[in-house]
Each structure stands twice: as C-alpha cells, then as structure tokens.
Amino acid sequence: MILLEDLLTLHDFSIKGFGGLSGVRDINLLESAIARILVMIALLKECNIQVNASNDNLYQFTISISNGETKFDQIVEWLRINNEGL
C-alpha cells in the first residue's frame, strides 16, 4: 500500500538529489491522487486487465496526468487502447 508518509519521504529524497522546492502545496490533493491511483490499480487487477504500453509511453502518460494535461475521459480512452484483457 502507498502511504502518504512514504511519498513525502520520496519527495524529499528527490529534491535533495535533483533540486526543487520542498513541501507540498495541497496535501488533500495529494491524498486524493493517491486514492484514485489505488482505485484504478484495484479495478484493473479485479478485471484482470494488464496495461500494455512501453515504459516511455507509460511514463509520459503518468506525467501528463500529474501535470493536469490529461483529463479523466482521456485516461479512460488511453486505458482502453493500451490494455490486454478487455
């Protein structure tokens, strides 16, 4: 399970290694994002759906979600296209 404290520790570690600002702008938003990711993983597992994408494609997809470029309907469509099991 992903714990908020673990993510904050990783964030601090990343800042020390790569630079950036410490702290979190909106802790509630971060908790909401974690919950959505966990629900998505659980649903994919429950439905026996395997994501079928290159590491680069998956990375770009994840980044586009995290910076707000990709919206919910686009996430659904990406998962529909990049899966095995549907």
C-alpha positions in Angstrom: 0.0 0.0 0.0 1.2 3.5 -0.8 1.4 5.6 2.3 1.4 9.4 2.3 4.5 9.5 4.6 6.3 7.3 2.1 5.5 9.7 -0.8 6.6 12.7 1.2 9.9 10.9 2.0 10.4 10.1 -1.7 9.6 13.7 -2.5 12.2 15.0 0.0 14.8 12.5 -1.4 14.1 13.6 -4.9 14.5 17.3 -4.0 17.9 16.6 -2.4 19.0 14.7 -5.5 17.6 16.9 -8.2 16.6 20.2 -6.7 13.3 21.8 -6.4 11.0 23.3 -3.7 10.3 21.4 -0.5 6.9 20.9 0.9 3.5 20.1 -0.6 1.2 22.8 -2.0 -2.0 20.9 -1.2 -1.9 17.8 1.0 -5.6 17.0 0.3 -5.0 17.0 -3.4 -2.1 14.6 -3.0 -4.2 12.2 -0.8 -6.9 12.3 -3.4 -4.5 11.5 -6.2 -3.1 8.5 -4.2 -6.6 7.2 -3.6 -7.5 7.5 -7.3 -4.4 5.6 -8.3 -5.1 2.8 -5.8 -8.7 2.5 -7.0 -7.5 2.3 -10.6 -4.9 -0.4 -9.8 -7.5 -2.4 -7.9 -10.1 -2.2 -10.7 -7.5 -3.2 -13.3 -6.5 -6.1 -11.2 -10.0 -7.2 -10.3 -11.0 -7.1 -14.0 -7.8 -9.0 -15.0 -6.7 -6.1 -17.2 -3.0 -5.7 -17.9 -1.6 -2.4 -19.2 0.3 -3.0 -22.4 2.5 0.1 -23.0 6.2 0.8 -23.3 7.9 2.2 -20.2 8.3 5.5 -22.1 4.6 5.6 -23.1 3.6 4.8 -19.5 5.9 7.4 -18.1 4.6 10.1 -20.5 1.0 9.1 -19.6 1.7 9.4 -15.9 3.4 12.8 -16.2 0.6 14.1 -18.4 -1.9 13.1 -15.7 0.2 14.6 -12.9 0.5 18.0 -14.5 -3.2 18.1 -15.4 -2.8 17.8 -19.2 -4.7 14.5 -19.3 -8.3 14.5 -18.1 -10.5 11.7 -16.9 -12.1 10.8 -20.2 -8.6 10.8 -21.8 -7.3 8.4 -19.1 -10.2 6.1 -19.8 -9.5 6.1 -23.5 -5.8 5.6 -23.0 -6.5 2.6 -20.8 -9.0 1.2 -23.4 -6.3 1.4 -26.1 -3.3 0.2 -24.0 -4.6 -2.9 -22.4 -4.8 -6.7 -22.6 -8.0 -8.2 -21.3 -10.8 -6.1 -22.5 
